[in-house]
Amino acid sequence: MPHIKDIKKKLLSTGITGQYVHGSQLTTGWVTIEKGSTLGLHQHPHEQITVMLEGRMEMKIGNETVMLESGMIQVIPSNVPHSAIAHEDCKLIDVFNPVREDYRSE
């Protein structure tokens, strides 16, 4: 069983890194985001659930803007455009279904 410290980090964007574990049906990631970092507008076929552990992050999901804070959970439906900006340093867990094959380590 892997320990989070032993999982290779994947750079998603400047100031945003994730460490991912893949099951047969889903991907779970531990993500850290530095204050001020942004993730540009994108979409994917995966349903995503984000659990904010620490920090504050503003997300635009479709036509809605939400401020995620520690303890909040956000569901992002499949193929819905979304983006984010960190207002504080953040730690979060992302879960994707189906598996994010593009996040597997090389």
N, C-alpha and C positions, 0 to 999 in steps of 0.2 A: 504494500500500500504506500503510495508516494506521500511525501510531506510537501507542503506548499513551498517551502524554501528550496526544494530540489527540482521544481518544475520550471522549465525554461521560460524566460520572459519573452513576450512578443510585443514589439513596438507597433501600436495601432496608429498613432499620430504623435506629433511632438508633444511630450509631456504626458502621454497616455500609454500605459503598458498593461498587458494582461497575461495571466498564467492560466492555462486551460487544461481541463480533463475531459475526455470524451467517452461516453458510454455508447451503447448500440443505437439509442434513440435521441440522445440530447448531449449538449455540451454545457459545462459549467465553468465559469471563469471568475478569478479573483482579479479585480481591476483597480489600479491606482491612477489617479489623475491629479496633476499639479494645478494649483490655482492659476486661473487665466487660460488654461489649455482649452482648445476647442476641437470638436469632432464635427466636421462639415456634414451638410445635408446628404443623407444616403438612405438606401432602403435595401432590404434583402428578403428572401422568401421565408426566413426563419421567424417564428414567433419568439419574442424576447421578453423575459421578465427581469427587471432590474431591482435589486434590493440595496438601498443606500445604508451603508454601515456607519460612515463618518462623512462629514462635510456638507456642502450645499452645491447643487448643480441645477442649472436651468436647462430644460429640454423643450424643444419644439417638436411636437408629435402630430403630424398632419397639420390641422389648422389650430391646434391647441398649444398653449405654452404653460408648462408646469414647473414649479420649483421643488425639486426633490431635496429633502433634508434627512438627517439621520433617522432611521427607523421606517422610512417610507418605502413603498413598493409600487412599481409602475409596470403595467403590461403594455407592450408595444406589439400590435398585431402584425401579422405577416404582410410584407410589401407596403407598409405605411412609411412615407418619408419622415425622417427624424434627424435631429442635430442636437448638440449639447455644448454648453460652456460651463466650466467649473468656477464658481464664485469663491470657493475655498479648496484646500487640498481635500481630495475625496478618496474613500475606499468603498468599493461596492462589489456585489456579486451579480454577474449576468448569467442567465440560463437561456439556452437556445434550443428550439426543437424545429426541425430535425438537427442532426449533428452539423456543426460548422466545419466542414471538410477543409475550408480555406484557412482555418485556425490551427490545423494540425502542425506540429513541429516538422521542419524539414529534416 
